[in-house]
Amino acid sequence: MNSSEMAAIARVVNAIARDIRVAIDKLAPDALSRRQRLSRALLTSSIEHSVALTHLLAQHDPYYGYPAVTLFRPQIEALARGVFFTLPTASSDEEVESFLETDKMPKRLPADGGKPRTQHLSELLDSTRGVLKHFLPAALVPFVDQAYSYDLDTYNGFVHGGSKVEVGYACIGRRLLFSPDFYQLMNIARHSLAQAHFAEGVLSALVYQLEMPTDVAPDRNRLIAEYEVLIRQADTHFGSTSL
């Protein structure tokens, strides 16, 4: 896969992500509770990370690889927190208020015992896996699950300028490029899109408690059909859909 092929896929993914972002505005009711407002903000920001990430990858510019990938972890984190605060079974009203006032996540007892502490991102993700199948088409569940299985410490290093940044770069002639593996970047784009679909499902069903409007479907269905053709071509060439 070359950069132009990867950019073509990213452009379609970006169009779908933008359609998701536009669609959720059509759902928003006039009155929301504090919990709903918090969930809406976190889940919407997660979708917008997908829009921004795929926009960068769609530019057919190798110098955008690193800033695109750095958006992946905050997208995951915003999604996980959005789902956590959406579900009354995961967080209490008091914890919602405390988070809004202190900007600190609730503490939980670790599985191996000890004192209550803030959950690691991987633990927060594990607590949301159980609801994936309720808000995603079955075909997309594995892609969010794979996204949750990334080496999140590495992506944290990318975000904060850690030592892992050096590992991500390779010299191509005299050019220093981040992750010249375009198939890997394409997979990040597809995993990012699956998370945007998940955020939309949680927003519409739980936060807004509404059905998706039917008038957004035709354009998105056309884009998804185009996306699936491009993905099949890439997967046939590489023989794998995982990282």
C-alpha positions, 0 to 999 in steps of 0.5 A: 500500500502506498500513501495515495491508496491509504489517503483514499481510504482515509478520505472516505473514512473521514467523510463517514466520521463527519456524517456521524458528527453531523447526525448527532447534532440532529438528535440532541434534545433541548433539556439534558441532565448533568450526566447527559451533558457530560456524556454528550461532551465526552462522546462527541469529542471522541467522534471529533478526534476521529474526524481530525485524525482521518482528515490528517491521514487523508491529506496524502502528506507523509508529514502528518502521520505522527500528529494523526496517530497522537489523536488515537489515544485521546479518542479512546480515552474520551470514548471510554470515559463517555461510556463510563459516565453514561451508564448509571451501573458504572458511575453514580450521580455523586461521582458524576458531580465529583468529576465535574467539580474536581476533574478527577476520575472516581476511584475503584478497588483494584482486582488484586486488592489494596486501596481504592485508586483511579482505574488505569485506562485499560481497566476502564476499557475492560469495563465498557467491553460488555456493552459493545455488542449492544451499540455496534453492528456485529461486524464492527465489534472486533475493530473496537475490541482491537483498538482497545487492545493496542499498546496504550502506553506506547500511544501515551508516549506519542501524545506526551513526547515520550521515548516511544516517539523515536521508535515510531520514526524510520529514515527513508533515504534522507527523510525521517518519516513516522510509521511509513507502514501505510497499512498500519495507518489505514488500520488506525483509521478503520479502528478510529471509525469503529469507535466513532460508530460506537460513540454515536450508538451510545449517544443516540440510544442512552444519552438522548434515548432516541432512534437515529433519524432515517434521513442520514442513512442514504449518503452514509450507506453509499460512503460505507459501501465505497469504504468496504470496497477499498478495505477489501482490496487492501486486505486482499493485498495484505492478507490481514486485518489486524495489526 
